[in-house]
Amino acid sequence: MDELKQHNITLIGTATTVREAVENEKAGMDMVVMQGSEAGGHRGNFIDGHQESLVGLMSLIPQVVDNVSIPVIAAGGIMDGRGLMASLFLGAQGVQMGTAFLTCIESGAHKVHKEAILNATEDQTTYTRAFSGKWARGIKNKFIADMLEHELLVPDFPVQNLLTQVIRKTCSGQNNQDFMSSGLDRVQD
Ligand SMILES: Cc1cc2nc3c(=O)[nH]c(=O)nc-3n(C[C@H](O)[C@H](O)[C@H](O)COP(=O)(O)O)c2cc1C
């Protein structure tokens, strides 16, 4: 970090709780991305466990801005200008958006995944660690359902991630959403 700072590189960390945000500031991060429980994919929690880190963004932002002095970037479930304005109003200095951009023309996500996002309703996402061994929010599919009873037994990240890699890439090549984790599982990877 010292070397990066010497080169005037801005450092941005991630956090999912107030405690983690405070640690980011103490460690010397210039800004912190607060990932609410709404966020798609993995989140960067590093002190608190999955259950403790499930704070919604709307309640998270005010508590974090009251406890740190570095700029807070809000992330999780922000899809348009309304989410952006709400985050700024709550005290964030900016927002980070992930899922919304997965569906862009420029995005390298698989077309099956883009369609799944565009067609999904608000009740179709869930948390799973079946794909990577780390909890992540994704759209429910056959793999998540089939693995549900083994969820807590699968090895931690990155072992499980490696074990499911072939499954994910094969399904990606077959345009089969049943066993894909994210649209980033491209066959050519
Ligand atoms: C496919 C995908 C993979 C992600 N992987 C990571 C990751 O490895 N580490 C991380 O801290 N956040 C990860 N994120 C979360 C984003 O950094 C961001 O917090 C999140 O996308 C914001 O919520 P939104 O998707 O609702 O806009 C990922 C998001 C997506 C959609």
The ligand as an ORCA input file, in Angstrom:
! r2SCAN-3c Opt
* xyz 0 1
  C     -20.697    -11.287    -11.664
  C     -20.280    -10.496    -10.455
  C     -19.110    -10.847     -9.775
  C     -18.685    -10.107     -8.648
  N     -17.538    -10.465     -7.990
  C     -17.111     -9.740     -6.929
  C     -15.915    -10.068     -6.213
  O     -15.237    -11.032     -6.548
  N     -15.558     -9.302     -5.141
  C     -16.317     -8.235     -4.727
  O     -15.954     -7.577     -3.756
  N     -17.459     -7.902     -5.363
  C     -17.877     -8.625     -6.451
  N     -19.042     -8.300     -7.084
  C     -19.892     -7.260     -6.513
  C     -19.643     -5.916     -7.148
  O     -18.349     -5.468     -6.817
  C     -20.676     -4.883     -6.627
  O     -20.572     -4.719     -5.240
  C     -22.095     -5.293     -6.935
  O     -22.165     -5.738     -8.268
  C     -23.019     -4.121     -6.732
  O     -24.344     -4.548     -6.692
  P     -25.259     -4.689     -8.005
  O     -24.757     -5.877     -8.758
  O     -26.621     -4.933     -7.415
  O     -25.109     -3.415     -8.794
  C     -19.470     -9.017     -8.205
  C     -20.652     -8.686     -8.901
  C     -21.066     -9.401     -9.996
  C     -22.354     -8.999    -10.680
*
